[in-house]
């Protein structure tokens, strides 16, 4: 095997003397350096609950690699907590971090010419960034998800992070009181009880599930709770399995095929996953030369029923999904529609992996003939307000709001819209337009969880819509339409919406329109001039100049 390894060109023979000597300075022996050298890419940090335990997961992966006959070489990449960044300028950074993570993995693995990768990640942008790197580098790779957090419990009631944020805004609106302050302190102690990615089908857990459906992580691994010993066992097994992938020559391009991406999108629709997948899946696919247009999400969404009524719009957390059979059971329920011959990191096909899977709780994973909704969780809208598309989590929209028209209330920043909501300046029947928050205009495409939670807290969640060129959290629910493309900073129609314009939303017919005459729209667009950039230095300034539109994944690499 060693003559076929990438690393031999750097660490073998006479020309590898210096590189080999430098690794010996780290304590490695000749015997270790004669084995395949495996990158253990870890996003451990003690800042982020989804990652605070990944040092132990990394140790388990290293043990598995050694058991499989390889030598692990571990390094770390960054991890930003979206939850900490919500509602302020820090939220400009998470989406750009995705491509920076991919770049950091590329640089470390290529500079040191390693033979394979085990990618350990959790949370919203880290797993997509790692998958992008795997696709680009195309060396044997396997993803180990950090696992979901357990739900909290407050006075006998199950509680999640989404509920806590909504309660926070309700408490603010009701005004200060000792009782409310006491309740807030009590909730803060129990709502997020430990390590793991946030409890519902938010972006982190959605991406964990889609990574498994894509075939890039071991069967059943996505939904294992972070605190469960199975998490360490699956980490060891993943370390052992990377050695088999190297031996068999199975690379990401063998796994991440067009058919595999279709499988992942169908699972996304069945789970009612986060709208952020519409950014991440195309960006990942692009690294293996595959184009995933927005239209594919809509096509598969119309064909795939929504089977799992997951938090934030439903009652079930990822713990309950795991207990009900996890991703294999969801795939088994969808088996007539998925590509079962798709290769996976197990060395077997997806069909072989799920042949013994079963749905243990049909309330959590509903049968196809009794779904939560007939269509999948996401819908792609187009029209005069979003010529290149917009996305909505239709699984989280009340039926009364699937078709809606209202007068526009226009804001050029998230903070301004939030102030208006909290100041009770928004009326039922209106459409809040938040613009210049896209990838270029934000810059960074902030996640709008605070305005949506504030609407629910003020009782407006089912009679006011939000339309933005920014994005939403996986924890968002309600009539919230994001990713409007072209974004305002690129001169899209959203840039010229005025207060009191009528906006028409028709989710069943996939329409999002600004109801003004075409001639007037074109005249407004001719007169529009871009505002001054909000950020003029640093990485965000660079990002704003090179980022692709949201319909292409809002990335800047490759």
Secondary structure, DSSP 8 states (H G I E B T S, - for coil): -GGG-TTHHHHSTGGGHHHHHHHHTTT--HHHHTS-EEEEEE---SS-TTTTTHHHHHHHHHHHHHHTT-EEEEEE-----HHHHTTSGGGGHHHHHHHHHHHHHHHHHHHHT-SEEEEEE-STTHHHHHHHHHHHH-SSEEEEE--B---EEETTEEE-HHHHHHHHHHHHHH---HHHHHHHHHHHHHSS-SSSB-SSSSHHHHHHHHHHHHTSS-TT-TTS-TTSHHHHHHHHHHHHHHHHHHHHT--HHHHS-HHHHHHHHHHHHHHT--TTHHHHHHHHHHTTT----HHHHHHHHHHS-B---BTTTSSB-HHHHHHTTHHHHHHHHTTTTS-TT-B-TTSSBHHHHTTT---S-TTTS--GGG-SBSS-SEEEEEETTEEEEEEEEGGGS-GGGSEEEEEEEEESSHHHHHHHHHTT---TTEEEEE-S-STTTTTS--B-HHHHHHHHHTT-TTT-EEEESSB--TT--SSEEEEEES-GGGT-GGGG--TT-EEEEETTTTEEEE-S-HHHHHHHHHH------S--SHHHHHHHHH---GGGTS----
